[in-house]
Amino acid sequence: MGFGWPLMIARRTNLKLKQTIALQSQRHMSRLVLPPPKLITIDAFGTIYTPRPTVAEQYSNLYAVHFPLHDQIDPETLDASFKVVFKSLQQTHPNYAGGERNWWCRAIRDTFRTAKAAAFIDNDVAEDTEIFVLALYNHFNTGAAYALWPDISSFLAAIPAQTRLGVLSNSDTRSREVLRGLGIIAEETSDQDGAKNKSWIKTESHVLLSSEVGVEKPDPAIFETAVRVLVGEDDWPQSQPQSQDLQLQLQQQPEITKIDALNTAREILYWHIGDEAKRDIQPVITHGHGRLRGWGAVHIKRANECGDSTPGGHVVLKHSGTIIEVSDLRDIQGLWMTGVEVDVEE
């Protein structure tokens, strides 16, 4: 039979194995077609746009420009310092308490001080550091410091015309200028149907910010506000917060089947899309049978934070049909047209 025969058998066996795995994968997939929802809200920072280059790299670059005679600071050091300072300020001054400009200028100062930047230790250049802090704050006021994720434009273009679209974000008011600079909010000089500039958010009032609403995600109140403002108060489903008895009943319900999950997804009225599990997704899981009845969420879990995204990933329907998990929004832009293949997690 020759020496090539075992190799040929191995190749055929490997091919059959791949075909079997692919067939089994297809059998577990279901096609999900959703009716147009009444409302889609989408998070801003991290979901629509991302800093490019990274925040730490931009901090480092601008520091080098303003203080060329001082030792420079690598982005890794600044990134570590920023994360510590940002987390601390979120705890001590939540929702930009004290004013967002003061909040961010303090964050910038504390970041460079924590990183032991020479200019922030040298008292002789104290006035220059304040000029630098304000310049860095203003740098992040427009779209110049950010880039759209590559899956955003085509996904927004695929949203049904009858569906209201809004931004629901814990970002400060500067995000409106960022969104306008990136072409997401219609310019005031253009027609408000978005036809001239291909914008999708028709007016600034469709951008709901925690600093203005008075509560941050994951508080369900900000989602309730979105329905009242963007859809109309009369549309809100009449529901009550979960009692302990109701929570116990839900825990004792029989196992949800794949058909149940698909049907639940088709009945959802409002979808929120975001990248943070705690702030964007968990509210729907926690309050889905109470204050947020009628809501579902899309958890966008991109592979990296570098502004890159590639379609063709796995789409998973989770939590009894209320959560969709995806790595690229282009993989679900057919949800309200021809449908998409989803793996239903039972």
C-alpha positions as a printed Julia matrix, in Angstrom:
346×3 Matrix{Float64}:
   0.0    0.0    0.0
   3.0    2.34   0.22
   4.21   4.63   2.92
   1.72   7.4    2.04
  -1.32   5.29   2.94
  -1.32   5.95   6.74
  -0.97   9.68   6.08
  -3.92   9.59   3.67
  -6.07   7.76   6.25
  -5.1   10.32   8.92
  -6.07  13.22   6.65
  -9.45  11.66   5.83
 -10.1   10.97   9.5
  -9.2   14.56  10.38
 -11.52  15.89   7.66
 -14.41  13.73   8.89
 -13.79  14.92  12.44
 -13.9   18.57  11.38
 -17.12  17.95   9.41
 -18.67  16.22  12.42
 -17.73  19.07  14.75
 -19.12  21.64  12.3
 -22.37  19.66  11.93
 -22.76  19.37  15.69
 -22.14  23.09  16.04
 -24.83  23.86  13.46
 -27.31  21.62  15.27
 -26.89  23.66  18.45
 -27.44  26.95  16.64
 -30.85  28.59  16.22
 -31.92  31.39  13.93
 -33.17  34.44  15.83
 -35.22  37.09  14.06
 -36.49  39.91  16.27
 -39.32  42.36  15.65
 -38.19  46.02  15.63
 -37.88  47.13  19.27
 -39.39  50.37  20.5
 -36.05  51.59  21.82
 -32.34  50.86  21.56
 -29.95  52.62  23.91
 -26.22  52.35  23.52
 -23.35  53.15  25.84
 -20.81  55.74  24.64
 -17.24  55.3   25.9
 -15.94  51.82  25.13
 -18.97  50.89  23.05
 -19.33  53.6   20.38
 -15.85  55.07  20.59
 -12.49  54.44  22.21
  -9.41  56.61  22.83
  -6.87  56.29  20.04
  -4.08  56.1   20.94
  -4.81  55.02  24.5
  -5.44  57.55  27.26
  -2.05  56.8   28.83
  -0.25  57.2   25.5
  -1.92  60.55  24.88
  -1.09  61.7   28.43
   2.53  60.7   27.86
   2.77  62.34  24.41
   1.3   65.65  25.52
   3.49  65.71  28.64
   6.54  65.33  26.4
   5.4   68.27  24.27
   4.74  70.58  27.23
   7.79  69.58  29.3
  10.58  68.62  26.88
  13.32  69.38  29.46
  11.94  66.98  32.05
  12.32  63.21  32.12
   9.5   61.62  30.22
   7.02  59.11  31.64
   6.19  55.86  29.89
   2.52  55.1   29.16
   2.59  51.95  31.32
   3.39  53.98  34.44
   0.72  56.54  33.62
  -1.83  53.83  32.88
  -1.29  52.23  36.29
  -1.49  55.61  38.04
  -4.62  56.66  36.14
  -6.49  53.48  37.04
  -5.77  53.97  40.76
  -6.75  57.64  40.71
  -9.88  57.09  38.59
 -11.18  54.33  40.85
 -10.54  56.43  43.95
 -12.35  59.47  42.56
 -15.32  57.36  41.49
 -15.67  56.27  45.11
 -15.06  59.63  46.82
 -16.72  61.88  44.2
 -19.29  59.72  42.33
 -21.02  61.02  39.21
 -18.52  63.89  38.83
 -19.45  65.48  42.16
 -18.04  69.0   42.4
 -18.28  69.6   38.66
 -16.87  67.58  35.81
 -14.09  70.05  34.91
 -12.79  70.14  38.49
 -13.21  66.36  38.68
 -11.12  65.67  35.59
  -8.47  68.29  36.32
  -7.98  66.71  39.71
  -7.77  63.27  38.07
  -5.05  64.56  35.72
  -3.04  66.19  38.51
  -3.27  63.14  40.77
  -2.33  60.81  37.91
   0.92  62.65  37.19
   1.7   63.12  40.88
   1.15  59.43  41.55
   3.44  58.67  38.6
   6.03  61.03  40.17
   6.2   63.23  37.08
   9.09  65.67  37.56
   7.1   68.71  36.39
   4.51  68.1   39.1
   7.2   67.89  41.79
   9.15  70.97  40.65
   7.52  73.99  42.31
   9.2   76.35  39.84
   6.88  75.18  37.04
   3.64  74.99  39.05
   1.98  77.57  36.8
   3.04  75.62  33.71
   1.56  72.4   35.1
  -1.83  74.08  35.53
  -1.7   75.25  31.92
  -0.83  71.7   30.91
  -3.67  70.19  33.01
  -6.22  72.45  31.34
  -4.79  71.74  27.88
  -5.01  68.0   28.49
  -8.57  68.34  29.75
  -9.56  70.3   26.62
  -7.78  67.79  24.38
 -10.32  65.14  25.36
 -13.28  67.47  24.78
 -13.64  66.64  21.09
 -13.57  63.68  18.76
  -9.88  64.28  17.95
  -8.78  62.09  20.87
 -11.07  59.19  19.94
 -12.03  56.83  17.13
 -15.23  54.98  16.36
 -15.15  51.23  16.76
 -15.22  49.77  13.23
 -18.49  47.9   13.8
 -20.53  50.9   14.95
 -21.49  52.67  11.72
 -22.88  49.64   9.89
 -24.7   48.43  13.02
 -26.39  51.78  13.6
 -27.34  51.95   9.92
 -29.11  48.57  10.26
 -31.39  49.67  13.14
 -35.03  49.75  11.96
 -36.36  53.21  11.1
 -39.29  52.86  13.51
 -36.99  52.16  16.47
 -35.99  55.06  18.71
 -32.24  55.31  19.24
 -30.5   57.0   22.15
 -27.21  57.08  24.02
 -27.26  56.07  27.7
 -23.92  56.79  29.32
 -22.14  57.44  32.6
 -19.82  59.8   30.73
 -19.84  63.56  31.41
 -21.34  66.23  29.15
 -18.21  66.41  26.99
 -19.31  63.15  25.4
 -21.85  65.09  23.32
 -19.05  67.05  21.66
 -17.14  63.82  21.14
 -20.16  62.13  19.56
 -20.78  65.15  17.35
 -17.15  65.28  16.31
 -17.27  61.6   15.35
 -20.44  62.09  13.3
 -22.84  60.25  15.63
 -24.92  63.3   16.62
 -26.4   65.42  13.85
 -24.79  68.84  13.45
 -27.04  71.76  14.32
 -26.52  73.21  10.85
 -27.7   70.08   9.07
 -31.17  68.71   8.6
 -32.21  66.81  11.71
 -33.17  63.67   9.83
 -29.47  62.94   9.54
 -29.58  62.55   5.77
 -26.84  65.05   4.97
 -24.22  63.99   7.44
 -25.24  60.36   7.99
 -25.66  60.9   11.72
 -27.85  58.56  13.74
 -28.61  60.5   16.92
 -30.95  63.22  15.71
 -30.73  65.66  18.6
 -28.7   66.23  21.77
 -31.74  65.42  23.91
 -31.41  61.78  22.82
 -28.11  61.55  24.71
 -28.88  60.76  28.35
 -25.98  61.28  30.74
 -25.75  60.19  34.35
 -24.38  63.58  35.41
 -27.62  65.18  34.21
 -30.09  62.43  35.13
 -28.69  62.33  38.66
 -28.06  58.57  38.85
 -25.5   56.29  37.24
 -25.77  52.88  35.67
 -26.35  50.26  37.08
 -29.19  52.1   38.89
 -32.42  50.99  37.14
 -33.74  54.54  37.44
 -31.57  55.72  34.54
 -33.08  53.02  32.28
 -36.58  54.05  33.38
 -35.69  57.64  32.52
 -34.59  56.55  29.04
 -38.02  55.04  28.35
 -39.85  58.12  29.62
 -37.7   60.58  27.67
 -37.11  58.67  24.44
 -40.3   56.65  24.05
 -42.9   58.35  26.23
 -44.02  57.81  29.8
 -47.29  56.15  28.8
 -45.38  53.37  27.04
 -43.65  52.15  30.22
 -44.82  48.63  31.16
 -46.66  48.65  34.45
 -44.46  46.66  36.81
 -43.42  46.64  40.42
 -40.04  46.06  42.08
 -39.38  42.42  42.85
 -40.55  41.26  46.23
 -38.73  38.49  48.09
 -41.63  36.14  47.33
 -41.39  36.89  43.6
 -37.63  36.36  43.58
 -38.11  32.99  45.29
 -40.75  31.97  42.73
 -38.43  32.85  39.86
 -35.63  30.8   41.36
 -37.97  27.81  41.65
 -39.22  27.98  38.06
 -38.49  24.91  35.9
 -35.47  25.07  33.61
 -35.92  27.45  30.69
 -35.86  25.67  27.32
 -34.26  26.91  24.13
 -37.69  27.73  22.67
 -38.59  29.69  25.81
 -35.4   31.73  25.51
 -35.97  32.52  21.84
 -39.57  33.57  22.53
 -38.47  35.78  25.42
 -35.97  37.57  23.18
 -38.71  38.23  20.62
 -40.9   39.89  23.26
 -38.29  42.4   24.45
 -39.3   46.03  23.88
 -36.09  47.84  24.75
 -32.47  46.8   24.18
 -29.43  48.36  25.83
 -25.97  47.8   24.33
 -22.81  48.16  26.38
 -19.37  46.78  27.16
 -19.41  46.76  30.99
 -21.03  43.75  32.61
 -21.66  45.47  35.95
 -23.1   48.73  34.62
 -24.7   47.77  31.29
 -25.75  44.12  31.62
 -26.31  43.27  35.28
 -29.23  45.75  35.73
 -31.28  43.79  33.19
 -30.43  40.49  34.86
 -31.2   41.79  38.36
 -34.32  43.84  37.61
 -35.65  42.13  34.47
 -38.73  40.78  36.23
 -39.36  44.0   38.13
 -38.5   47.59  37.37
 -36.82  46.74  34.07
 -39.45  44.36  32.74
 -39.36  44.54  28.94
 -35.61  45.24  28.77
 -32.87  43.13  27.21
 -29.15  43.82  26.86
 -26.41  43.18  24.33
 -23.01  42.61  25.92
 -20.32  43.62  23.48
 -17.12  41.79  24.48
 -14.48  42.94  22.03
 -11.23  41.04  21.87
  -8.99  44.05  22.65
  -8.99  47.73  23.59
  -6.93  48.92  20.64
  -9.83  50.05  18.48
  -9.88  46.89  16.35
 -12.86  44.6   15.86
 -13.42  41.67  13.53
 -16.8   40.17  12.54
 -17.49  36.46  12.3
 -17.54  35.63  15.98
 -19.92  33.58  18.1
 -23.32  35.04  19.07
 -24.76  33.68  22.32
 -28.26  34.12  23.74
 -28.07  33.9   27.54
 -30.03  34.4   30.76
 -33.33  32.97  29.52
 -33.27  35.05  26.35
 -32.66  38.5   27.85
 -28.92  38.83  27.15
 -27.08  38.6   23.83
 -23.3   38.24  23.97
 -21.23  39.16  20.93
 -17.68  40.26  20.07
 -18.55  42.45  17.06
 -21.84  44.29  16.5
 -21.74  43.54  12.77
 -22.53  39.94  13.67
 -26.01  40.96  14.91
 -26.92  43.77  12.53
 -29.29  41.36  10.78
 -31.29  40.7   13.96
 -34.24  42.81  12.83
 -34.14  41.8    9.17
 -33.12  38.3    8.11
 -32.04  37.17  11.57
 -28.77  35.76  12.89
 -27.58  32.37  14.06
 -27.27  32.22  17.83
 -26.1   29.65  20.33
 -28.79  29.44  23.0
 -27.3   28.87  26.42
 -29.78  26.79  28.43
